[in-house]
């Protein structure tokens, strides 16, 4: 069964791909974002484990880029709560992004 550590490994492979993408190449970035969403939505519990126990600050920064797609597909308040907790853990100011782009998509 998929777990947070395995998600971390999969996302690390995408980080390597991302290094080869120039920021102006929106098509290549979009492909990577779609892969990230696919990885993070294949198993909610594994994603929650990843965010709680395995995500690094860089992972959270990447999640903020896909938060709207992620929230639409997972659509659980728990996702938002875990992102807020991770934001506090890393002392990063993602609250506005989570609030503005993630919360409105949760329909629970």
Secondary structure by P-SEA (a helix, b strand, c coil): cccaaaaaaaaaaaaaaaaaccccaaaaaaaaaaaaaaaaaccaaaaaaaaaccccaaaaaaaaaaaaaaaaaaccaaaaaaaaaaaaaacccaaaaaaacccccccc
